[in-house]
Amino acid sequence: MTDESALPLLPHWIDGRSTMPDPERRLPVFDPATGKVQAEVPVATGRDVDRTVASAVASGVDWAVTPPGRRAEVMFAFRELLRARQPELIAAVCREHGKVPDDAAGEVARGLENVDFACGVPALLKGSFSPQVSSGVDVHSVREPVGVVVGITPFNFPVMVPLWMLANALACGNTFVLKPSERDPSASLVLAELLADAGLPPGVFSVLHGDRTTVDALIAHPDVAAVSFVGSTAAAEHVYARASAAGKRVQALGGAKNHLVVLPDADVGLAADGAVSAAFGSAGQRCMAVSVAVAVGDVADDLVEAIAKRLPGLRVGPASDPDAEMGPLIDEAALRRVTRYVAGAEKEGGRVVVDGRDHALAPTADPNGFFLGPTLIDDVAPGAAVYDDEIFGPVLAVVRVEHFDDAVGLVNANRYGNGAAVYTRDGGNARRFQREVTCGMVGVNVPIPVPVGSYSFGGWKSSLFGSARMYGPAGLDFYTREKVITTRWPDPVASVVDLVFPTR
């Protein structure tokens, strides 16, 4: 039995410093590779929420009017610290999420892209100017920060998704309160330290731990102006409904059921490599993971065989194993849920080709860890739970269809619309697919079409509530409000001689 008194309690980050709470409730933080509780995370009280938001409001007065060039300097310094202290972030992700080091490093690298983008904020925030729209009248526009922003982030990307949000939000002059996932919260505290070391003023960025009660308290707080969320569809719908009803600006990204369509002319080996990489990386715990392979026509048998041949060679083990390619699921509840889908697949008409429950784990894997091997299920059809639900685990379902139009219709009929990919050598079919498919991100011979930081991320249908997408130009739009100013100056303005070179 774990001695709770000996477990470390993670702090909040308030007023620019680590703040040890006296919580009424605590939640366990597991090591997914061993199944053991390694720390506890506090659930913020109403007093914690009030104190944190008050600090953000107070610090936001000066930060909002800090010149964009100075805010960019902080982002540049933060970027360099992120690069220098990547090993610390990677270790935190591996320890609490269970990702293997290379996967965690990829997450940090993709997060850095968003900081790179935010470093250009002086140019990105330029407004417009129209002189002499009427006699002596000019019109111009400016972008102003929205105020206190709350970011609610998921367990599967404890570094990248916060960086999707906070980089643009802070660069645009907002203050930011991060409520990370309670299942792997330590990386957020490293980010807080790096921002402080980069010169961000106290109170501009805070970390507040907790659960749904904390989220609801932050959403309801009258001084919170905007809410950014990434997570499951059910939670996204909840956040969007509550925050919108409270008059907040909201971006709420939900779940996914991403399809990879393989046409008869595709390179089967390339498609199989893409399907395996996208379905089983991070144990399938990605909102852009491929969970359905759609085999069109006579490519199906070859595709299933090619994928099946690749799976026994995948090494499933802990992050401490340098040869491990896939780690555990996040917790025991996730393991039980995904295992139930596998167990029920054949009852719903599917054929389990490769059963992850029988996968030979690496010798370094603890049998008490939350490990499940890669699973391949053929002959799946809409209506089966393994097809309809977002499983969020290492399970790839194969649906067989006869024609191109059937494949596009299948993707479009699905309730989710995060991303889809097509594998083909035919440019005409590729162009048709990207034009006709109803989802927010499309890959052509690319299995995970996550755009770079200078574009924006977001799905359609039940993968996105509202219209606000994440990061890139959409992030700038979300974290600023446009103000249009009309001026008339009928008299000359007196001037003085000043030989000093102007500076900001």
C-alpha positions as CSV (number, residue, x, y, z in Angstrom):
1,M,0.0,0.0,0.0
2,T,1.3,3.5,-0.8
3,D,2.1,5.7,2.1
4,E,0.2,8.9,1.1
5,S,2.1,11.0,3.7
6,A,5.3,10.2,1.9
7,L,4.1,11.2,-1.6
8,P,5.2,14.6,-2.9
9,L,2.5,17.2,-3.3
10,L,2.8,19.3,-6.5
11,P,2.5,23.1,-6.1
12,H,0.5,25.6,-7.9
13,W,2.2,28.5,-9.6
14,I,0.7,31.9,-8.5
15,D,2.2,35.4,-8.5
16,G,5.3,34.2,-10.3
17,R,6.4,31.6,-7.8
18,S,5.8,28.1,-6.7
19,T,3.0,28.1,-4.2
20,M,2.4,25.1,-1.9
21,P,-1.3,24.7,-1.3
22,D,-3.3,23.3,1.7
23,P,-5.8,21.4,-0.4
24,E,-9.1,20.0,0.8
25,R,-8.8,17.3,-1.9
26,R,-5.8,15.6,-3.6
27,L,-5.6,13.4,-6.7
28,P,-3.1,10.7,-7.5
29,V,-0.5,11.1,-10.2
30,F,0.5,7.6,-11.5
31,D,3.6,6.3,-13.1
32,P,1.9,4.5,-16.0
33,A,4.8,2.2,-16.6
34,T,4.6,0.7,-13.1
35,G,1.0,1.4,-12.0
36,K,2.3,3.1,-8.9
37,V,1.3,6.4,-7.5
38,Q,4.3,8.7,-7.6
39,A,2.9,12.1,-6.5
40,E,-0.3,13.9,-5.6
41,V,-1.8,16.9,-7.2
42,P,-4.0,19.4,-5.3
43,V,-7.5,20.3,-6.3
44,A,-7.7,24.1,-6.2
45,T,-10.3,25.6,-3.9
46,G,-12.5,28.6,-4.7
47,R,-10.0,30.7,-2.7
48,D,-7.2,29.5,-4.9
49,V,-9.1,30.4,-8.1
50,D,-10.0,33.9,-6.8
51,R,-6.4,34.6,-5.8
52,T,-5.0,33.4,-9.1
53,V,-7.4,35.4,-11.2
54,A,-6.9,38.5,-9.1
55,S,-3.2,38.2,-9.6
56,A,-3.8,37.8,-13.4
57,V,-6.0,40.9,-13.5
58,A,-3.6,43.0,-11.5
59,S,-0.5,42.0,-13.6
60,G,-2.5,42.4,-16.8
61,V,-2.8,46.1,-16.5
62,D,0.9,46.7,-17.3
63,W,1.4,43.6,-19.5
64,A,-1.4,44.7,-21.9
65,V,0.4,48.0,-22.6
66,T,3.9,46.5,-22.7
67,P,5.3,47.2,-26.2
68,P,5.0,44.2,-28.5
69,G,8.7,44.4,-29.1
70,R,9.3,43.8,-25.4
71,R,6.8,41.0,-25.3
72,A,8.6,39.4,-28.2
73,E,11.9,39.7,-26.3
74,V,10.4,37.6,-23.6
75,M,9.2,35.0,-26.1
76,F,12.6,34.8,-27.7
77,A,14.2,34.3,-24.3
78,F,11.5,31.7,-23.5
79,R,12.3,29.9,-26.8
80,E,16.0,29.6,-26.0
81,L,15.3,28.3,-22.5
82,L,12.9,25.7,-23.9
83,R,15.6,24.5,-26.2
84,A,18.2,24.4,-23.5
85,R,16.0,22.6,-21.0
86,Q,14.3,20.2,-23.3
87,P,15.7,17.2,-21.3
88,E,13.8,18.4,-18.2
89,L,10.5,18.7,-20.1
90,I,11.0,15.3,-21.8
91,A,11.7,13.6,-18.5
92,A,8.5,15.1,-17.0
93,V,6.5,13.8,-19.9
94,C,8.0,10.3,-19.8
95,R,7.6,10.1,-16.1
96,E,3.9,11.0,-15.9
97,H,2.5,10.3,-19.3
98,G,4.6,7.3,-20.2
99,K,5.7,8.4,-23.7
100,V,9.0,7.1,-24.9
101,P,11.7,9.8,-25.1
102,D,11.8,10.3,-28.8
103,D,8.0,10.8,-28.8
104,A,8.2,13.3,-26.0
105,A,11.0,15.1,-27.8
106,G,8.8,15.4,-30.9
107,E,6.1,16.9,-28.7
108,V,8.4,19.6,-27.4
109,A,9.7,20.3,-30.9
110,R,6.2,20.8,-32.2
111,G,5.4,23.1,-29.3
112,L,8.4,25.2,-30.0
113,E,7.0,26.0,-33.5
114,N,4.3,27.9,-31.8
115,V,6.7,29.9,-29.7
116,D,8.7,30.7,-32.9
117,F,5.5,32.0,-34.5
118,A,4.7,34.1,-31.4
119,C,8.1,35.7,-31.5
120,G,7.0,37.6,-34.6
121,V,4.2,39.3,-32.7
122,P,5.3,42.9,-33.5
123,A,4.6,42.3,-37.2
124,L,1.6,40.0,-36.6
125,L,-0.3,42.6,-34.6
126,K,-0.1,45.4,-37.1
127,G,-3.4,47.0,-37.8
128,S,-4.7,48.8,-40.9
129,F,-5.0,52.5,-41.9
130,S,-7.2,54.2,-44.4
131,P,-6.5,58.0,-44.7
132,Q,-9.0,60.6,-45.9
133,V,-12.1,58.3,-45.9
134,S,-13.9,61.6,-45.7
135,S,-12.7,65.2,-45.7
136,G,-10.1,65.4,-42.8
137,V,-11.2,62.0,-41.5
138,D,-9.0,58.9,-41.1
139,V,-9.9,55.3,-40.0
140,H,-7.5,52.8,-38.5
141,S,-7.7,49.5,-36.6
142,V,-5.7,48.1,-33.7
143,R,-5.6,44.7,-32.0
144,E,-6.0,44.7,-28.2
145,P,-5.7,41.8,-25.8
146,V,-8.9,40.3,-24.4
147,G,-7.7,40.1,-20.8
148,V,-7.5,37.0,-18.5
149,V,-7.4,33.8,-20.5
150,V,-7.8,30.3,-19.1
151,G,-6.2,27.3,-20.8
152,I,-7.5,23.8,-20.0
153,T,-5.3,21.2,-21.5
154,P,-5.4,17.4,-22.0
155,F,-3.1,14.7,-20.7
156,N,-1.9,13.5,-24.1
157,F,0.3,16.5,-24.9
158,P,1.3,18.2,-21.6
159,V,3.8,20.4,-23.3
160,M,2.7,21.0,-26.8
161,V,-0.9,21.9,-26.2
162,P,-0.2,24.5,-23.5
163,L,2.3,26.0,-25.9
164,W,-0.4,26.1,-28.6
165,M,-2.3,28.4,-26.3
166,L,0.1,30.4,-24.1
167,A,2.6,31.5,-26.7
168,N,0.1,33.6,-28.7
169,A,-2.0,34.6,-25.7
170,L,1.0,36.0,-23.8
171,A,2.6,37.6,-26.9
172,C,-0.7,39.4,-27.6
173,G,-0.7,41.0,-24.2
174,N,-3.1,38.7,-22.2
175,T,-2.5,37.1,-18.9
176,F,-2.9,33.3,-18.8
177,V,-4.1,30.8,-16.2
178,L,-3.2,27.2,-17.2
179,K,-5.3,24.3,-15.7
180,P,-3.3,21.3,-16.9
181,S,-4.5,17.7,-16.8
182,E,-4.3,16.4,-13.3
183,R,-2.9,13.1,-14.7
184,D,0.5,14.6,-15.8
185,P,0.8,18.1,-14.4
186,S,4.5,18.5,-13.7
187,A,5.5,19.7,-17.2
188,S,3.3,22.8,-16.7
189,L,5.4,23.8,-13.7
190,V,8.6,23.5,-15.8
191,L,7.0,25.9,-18.3
192,A,6.1,28.3,-15.6
193,E,9.7,28.4,-14.3
194,L,11.0,28.9,-17.8
195,L,8.7,31.8,-18.5
196,A,9.7,33.4,-15.2
197,D,13.4,33.0,-16.1
198,A,12.6,34.5,-19.5
199,G,11.5,37.7,-17.8
200,L,7.7,37.4,-17.8
201,P,6.4,39.5,-14.9
202,P,4.8,37.8,-11.9
203,G,1.1,37.0,-12.3
204,V,1.0,37.1,-16.0
205,F,1.2,33.3,-16.2
206,S,-0.2,31.0,-13.5
207,V,-0.7,27.2,-13.1
208,L,-3.7,26.0,-11.1
209,H,-4.2,22.3,-10.6
210,G,-7.5,20.6,-10.1
211,D,-10.4,18.7,-11.8
212,R,-13.8,19.5,-13.3
213,T,-14.7,21.6,-10.2
214,T,-11.7,23.8,-10.8
215,V,-12.6,24.1,-14.5
216,D,-16.1,25.2,-13.7
217,A,-15.0,27.7,-11.1
218,L,-12.5,29.3,-13.6
219,I,-15.2,29.4,-16.3
220,A,-17.7,31.1,-14.0
221,H,-15.3,33.7,-12.7
222,P,-16.4,37.1,-13.8
223,D,-12.9,38.3,-14.5
224,V,-12.0,35.6,-17.0
225,A,-12.5,36.8,-20.5
226,A,-11.7,33.8,-22.7
227,V,-11.3,30.0,-22.4
228,S,-9.2,27.7,-24.5
229,F,-9.8,24.0,-24.3
230,V,-8.6,20.8,-25.8
231,G,-9.9,17.4,-24.7
232,S,-12.7,14.9,-25.3
233,T,-15.8,15.9,-27.2
234,A,-18.1,15.5,-24.2
235,A,-15.8,17.8,-22.1
236,A,-15.4,20.3,-25.0
237,E,-19.2,20.5,-25.4
238,H,-19.5,21.1,-21.6
239,V,-16.9,23.8,-21.6
240,Y,-18.3,25.5,-24.7
241,A,-21.8,25.5,-23.3
242,R,-20.9,26.9,-19.9
243,A,-18.3,29.4,-21.1
244,S,-20.5,30.7,-23.9
245,A,-23.5,31.0,-21.5
246,A,-21.2,33.0,-19.2
247,G,-20.4,35.4,-22.0
248,K,-16.8,34.2,-22.5
249,R,-14.9,33.9,-25.7
250,V,-14.4,30.2,-26.3
251,Q,-12.3,27.8,-28.4
252,A,-13.1,24.2,-27.6
253,L,-11.5,21.4,-29.5
254,G,-12.9,17.9,-29.0
255,G,-12.3,14.3,-30.0
256,A,-11.7,12.6,-33.3
257,K,-12.1,9.4,-35.4
258,N,-9.4,10.0,-38.0
259,H,-9.7,7.9,-41.2
260,L,-6.8,6.9,-43.4
261,V,-8.1,6.0,-46.9
262,V,-5.9,3.7,-49.0
263,L,-6.8,3.6,-52.7
264,P,-6.1,0.6,-55.0
265,D,-3.2,2.4,-56.7
266,A,-1.4,3.3,-53.4
267,D,2.1,2.1,-52.4
268,V,0.9,-0.5,-49.9
269,G,4.2,-0.6,-48.0
270,L,4.1,3.2,-47.6
271,A,0.5,3.2,-46.5
272,A,1.1,0.4,-44.0
273,D,4.1,2.3,-42.5
274,G,1.9,5.4,-42.2
275,A,-1.0,3.5,-40.7
276,V,1.2,1.8,-38.1
277,S,3.1,5.0,-37.2
278,A,-0.1,7.1,-36.9
279,A,-2.2,4.5,-35.1
280,F,0.2,3.3,-32.5
281,G,2.5,6.2,-31.7
282,S,2.0,7.3,-28.1
283,A,-0.2,4.2,-27.7
284,G,-2.8,5.8,-29.9
285,Q,-3.4,8.6,-27.4
286,R,-3.4,11.4,-29.9
287,C,-6.3,13.4,-31.1
288,M,-4.8,13.1,-34.6
289,A,-4.1,9.3,-34.3
290,V,-5.4,7.2,-37.2
291,S,-8.0,4.9,-35.7
292,V,-9.7,3.7,-39.0
293,A,-8.0,2.5,-42.1
294,V,-10.4,2.5,-45.1
295,A,-9.3,-0.1,-47.6
296,V,-10.8,0.6,-51.1
297,G,-11.3,-2.3,-53.5
298,D,-8.8,-5.1,-53.9
299,V,-6.1,-3.4,-51.8
300,A,-7.7,-4.6,-48.6
301,D,-6.1,-8.0,-48.2
302,D,-2.6,-6.8,-49.0
303,L,-3.0,-3.8,-46.7
304,V,-4.2,-5.8,-43.7
305,E,-1.4,-8.3,-44.3
306,A,1.2,-5.6,-44.5
307,I,0.0,-3.9,-41.3
308,A,-0.2,-7.2,-39.4
309,K,3.3,-8.1,-40.4
310,R,4.7,-4.9,-38.8
311,L,3.0,-5.2,-35.4
312,P,4.8,-8.1,-33.7
313,G,8.1,-6.3,-34.1
314,L,7.0,-3.2,-32.2
315,R,8.7,-3.0,-28.8
316,V,6.2,-2.0,-26.1
317,G,7.9,-1.0,-22.9
318,P,8.7,1.9,-20.5
319,A,10.4,5.1,-21.3
320,S,13.4,3.9,-19.4
321,D,13.9,1.2,-22.1
322,P,16.0,2.9,-24.9
323,D,14.6,0.4,-27.5
324,A,10.9,0.9,-26.6
325,E,8.8,2.4,-29.4
326,M,5.5,2.5,-27.6
327,G,4.7,3.1,-23.9
328,P,1.7,2.4,-21.7
329,L,-1.7,4.0,-21.6
330,I,-2.2,6.8,-19.1
331,D,-4.0,5.0,-16.3
332,E,-5.8,1.8,-15.3
333,A,-9.2,3.2,-16.3
334,A,-7.9,3.8,-19.8
335,L,-6.5,0.3,-20.0
336,R,-9.7,-1.3,-18.9
337,R,-11.8,0.8,-21.4
338,V,-9.6,0.0,-24.4
339,T,-9.4,-3.6,-23.5
340,R,-13.2,-3.8,-23.4
341,Y,-13.4,-2.5,-27.0
342,V,-11.0,-5.2,-28.1
343,A,-13.0,-7.9,-26.3
344,G,-16.3,-6.8,-27.8
345,A,-15.1,-6.3,-31.4
346,E,-15.8,-9.9,-32.6
347,K,-19.3,-9.9,-31.1
348,E,-20.0,-6.9,-33.4
349,G,-18.8,-8.6,-36.5
350,G,-15.1,-7.6,-36.5
351,R,-12.2,-9.9,-36.9
352,V,-9.3,-9.4,-34.5
353,V,-6.2,-10.0,-36.7
354,V,-3.6,-8.9,-34.1
355,D,-4.7,-8.9,-30.4
356,G,-2.7,-6.4,-28.3
357,R,-3.7,-8.3,-25.1
358,D,-1.3,-11.1,-26.3
359,H,1.5,-8.8,-27.4
360,A,4.9,-9.8,-26.0
361,L,6.0,-6.8,-23.9
362,A,9.6,-5.9,-23.6
363,P,11.4,-7.6,-20.8
364,T,11.8,-4.2,-19.1
365,A,8.0,-3.7,-18.9
366,D,6.5,-4.0,-15.4
367,P,3.5,-6.3,-15.5
368,N,1.7,-3.8,-13.2
369,G,2.1,-1.1,-15.8
370,F,-0.8,0.0,-18.0
371,F,0.5,-1.6,-21.2
372,L,-1.5,-2.9,-24.1
373,G,0.0,-4.0,-27.4
374,P,-1.0,-2.8,-30.8
375,T,-4.3,-4.2,-32.0
376,L,-5.6,-4.6,-35.6
377,I,-9.3,-5.4,-36.2
378,D,-10.5,-6.2,-39.7
379,D,-14.1,-6.2,-41.2
380,V,-15.3,-3.4,-39.0
381,A,-18.5,-1.6,-39.9
382,P,-20.2,1.6,-38.8
383,G,-22.5,0.9,-35.9
384,A,-19.9,-1.2,-34.1
385,A,-18.6,0.5,-30.9
386,V,-15.0,0.0,-32.1
387,Y,-15.8,2.2,-35.1
388,D,-18.2,4.7,-33.7
389,D,-16.4,5.6,-30.5
390,E,-13.2,7.5,-29.9
391,I,-11.2,4.7,-28.3
392,F,-8.0,6.7,-27.6
393,G,-5.8,3.6,-27.5
394,P,-3.6,1.4,-29.7
395,V,-6.5,0.0,-31.8
396,L,-6.7,0.2,-35.6
397,A,-10.0,-0.7,-37.2
398,V,-10.1,-1.6,-40.9
399,V,-13.2,-0.9,-42.9
400,R,-13.5,-2.3,-46.4
401,V,-15.4,-0.4,-49.2
402,E,-15.6,-0.9,-52.9
403,H,-15.1,2.5,-54.4
404,F,-13.6,6.0,-53.9
405,D,-17.0,7.5,-53.4
406,D,-17.8,5.0,-50.7
407,A,-14.7,5.9,-48.8
408,V,-15.4,9.7,-48.9
409,G,-19.0,9.0,-47.9
410,L,-17.8,7.0,-44.9
411,V,-15.5,9.8,-43.7
412,N,-18.2,12.4,-44.2
413,A,-20.9,10.4,-42.4
414,N,-18.8,10.1,-39.3
415,R,-19.7,12.5,-36.4
416,Y,-16.1,13.6,-36.0
417,G,-14.2,15.8,-38.4
418,N,-10.7,16.4,-37.1
419,G,-8.5,14.9,-39.8
420,A,-8.4,12.4,-42.7
421,A,-5.7,11.1,-45.0
422,V,-5.5,9.5,-48.4
423,Y,-2.8,7.3,-49.8
424,T,-2.7,7.3,-53.6
425,R,-0.4,7.8,-56.6
426,D,-3.3,9.5,-58.5
427,G,-3.2,13.3,-58.3
428,G,-6.7,13.6,-59.5
429,N,-8.1,11.5,-56.8
430,A,-6.0,13.2,-54.2
431,R,-7.4,16.6,-55.3
432,R,-11.0,15.2,-55.2
433,F,-10.4,13.8,-51.7
434,Q,-9.1,17.0,-50.2
435,R,-11.9,19.0,-51.8
436,E,-14.8,16.6,-51.0
437,V,-13.9,15.4,-47.5
438,T,-15.5,17.2,-44.6
439,C,-12.9,17.6,-42.0
440,G,-10.5,20.3,-40.8
441,M,-7.1,18.8,-41.7
442,V,-6.3,16.6,-44.7
443,G,-3.2,14.6,-45.4
444,V,-2.1,13.3,-48.9
445,N,0.3,10.4,-48.3
446,V,0.8,12.0,-44.9
447,P,-0.9,10.0,-42.1
448,I,-1.0,12.7,-39.4
449,P,-1.8,16.1,-41.1
450,V,-1.1,18.4,-38.2
451,P,-0.2,21.8,-39.7
452,V,3.0,23.7,-38.8
453,G,2.7,26.5,-36.3
454,S,2.2,29.2,-38.9
455,Y,-1.1,27.7,-39.9
456,S,-4.0,26.8,-37.6
457,F,-5.2,23.5,-36.0
458,G,-8.9,22.5,-35.7
459,G,-11.5,20.1,-36.9
460,W,-15.1,20.3,-38.0
461,K,-18.3,18.7,-36.8
462,S,-18.1,17.3,-33.3
463,S,-14.4,17.8,-33.2
464,L,-14.8,21.6,-32.7
465,F,-17.4,23.6,-30.9
466,G,-17.8,27.1,-32.2
467,S,-15.6,28.4,-35.0
468,A,-12.3,29.3,-33.1
469,R,-9.4,27.1,-34.2
470,M,-6.1,26.8,-32.4
471,Y,-2.7,28.5,-32.7
472,G,-1.2,30.3,-35.8
473,P,-3.3,33.1,-37.3
474,A,-6.5,31.8,-35.7
475,G,-4.8,32.0,-32.3
476,L,-4.0,35.7,-32.9
477,D,-7.6,36.4,-33.9
478,F,-8.8,34.6,-30.8
479,Y,-6.5,36.3,-28.3
480,T,-7.1,39.8,-29.6
481,R,-10.1,42.1,-30.2
482,E,-10.1,44.5,-33.1
483,K,-10.9,48.1,-32.4
484,V,-11.6,50.5,-35.2
485,I,-10.9,54.2,-34.6
486,T,-12.2,57.1,-36.7
487,T,-10.4,60.4,-36.2
488,R,-10.5,64.0,-37.4
489,W,-7.9,66.6,-36.7
490,P,-9.1,70.0,-38.0
491,D,-6.1,72.0,-36.6
492,P,-2.4,71.7,-37.1
493,V,-0.6,70.1,-34.1
494,A,2.3,72.0,-32.6
495,S,5.7,70.3,-32.9
496,V,9.1,70.7,-31.3
497,V,12.6,70.0,-32.4
498,D,14.0,66.8,-31.0
499,L,17.3,65.3,-32.4
500,V,17.2,62.1,-30.4
501,F,16.7,59.0,-32.4
502,P,13.3,57.6,-31.6
503,T,13.1,54.3,-29.7
504,R,10.2,52.3,-28.2
